[in-house]
Amino acid sequence: MAAHQSAPDTTRRSERSRRAIYDAALALVVEVGYPKTTIEGIASRAGVGKQTIYRWWSSKADVLLEAFLDMAERAAATAGQVPYAFPDTGDLAADLKLVLRATVDELRDPSFEAPSRALAAEGVVNEELGRRLVARLLEPQLQLYVERLRSAQDAGDVRPDVDPRIALELFVSPLAQRWLQHTGPITYDYTDTLVDYALNGLAPR
């Protein structure tokens, strides 16, 4: 009598394929750049057919966005962190400096920099992708700054009339602009100074 054979686990197979596609997309963007990354290249690298990719995504930008979000979640899990966690030690300056230094580390990591630059550039010309990038990646992170600044307001460390959503741009926007346009080095000293200037002001005291 023939041995019983279980049916293939299509869910597990699909997950393996999806993971291979994520890894292929991220690797190709680092190796050859976003313009030269293609659906065909991703499929070949992942060992799947093009139709497998098109069944789940409509473009290479969509593949890269999901791969990038997945990479960020896995990195947080590996580090033993809850995704999108922001410290609240009671020392606002120290907490902001810690988070911005971690951001510097990410921005200088080639595995993070290449796909994030590609998505940022594509989001400028592809408005729909840009909106999804903001909603799924940037806005959850920005809201953590808002929550931390509101906590500081409750503690009396920030004026109650300050709008946290505007105030966070004093830290985030200069760093993003310098990184995107290569206007200066991305260092801990730079982000520490951003925090000091923003919290202490520029006028003589």
DAFEN-V880538 format. One line per field, one symbol per residue. ss: DSSP state (~ for helix, > for strand, _ for the rest). phi: phi as a letter, one per 20 degrees, with the letter a starting at -180 (. if undefined). burial: 1 if it has 16 or more other C-alpha atoms within 10 Angstrom, else 0. A space follows every 10 residues. Layout:
# DAFEN-V880538
ss->???
phi->???
burial->???
This chain:
# DAFEN-V880538
ss->_________~ ~~~~~~~~~~ ~~~~~~~~~~ ~~______~~ ~~~~~~___~ ~~~~~~___~ ~~~~~~~~~~ ~~~~~~~~__ __________ _~~~~~~~~~ ~~~~~~~__~ ~~~~~~~~~~ ~~~~~_~~~~ ~~~~~~~~~~ ~~~~~~~~~~ ~~~~______ ___~~~~_~~ ~~~~~~~~~~ ~______~~~ ~~~~~~~~~~ _____
phi->.fffdfffef ffffffffff fgffffffff fdnfgefcff fffffemceg fffffdcebf ffffffffff fffffffffm dfgmecfben dfffffffff fffggffeeg feffffffff ffffedfffg fffffedffg fffffgffff ffffenecgf efegfeffff efffffffff dleafdcfgf fffgffffed ndffd
burial->0000000000 0000001101 1111111111 0001001110 0110110100 0010000001 1111111100 1110000000 0000010000 0100111111 1011001000 1111111111 0110000011 0010001000 1101110111 1110001100 0001000100 1100100010 0000011101 1101110010 00000
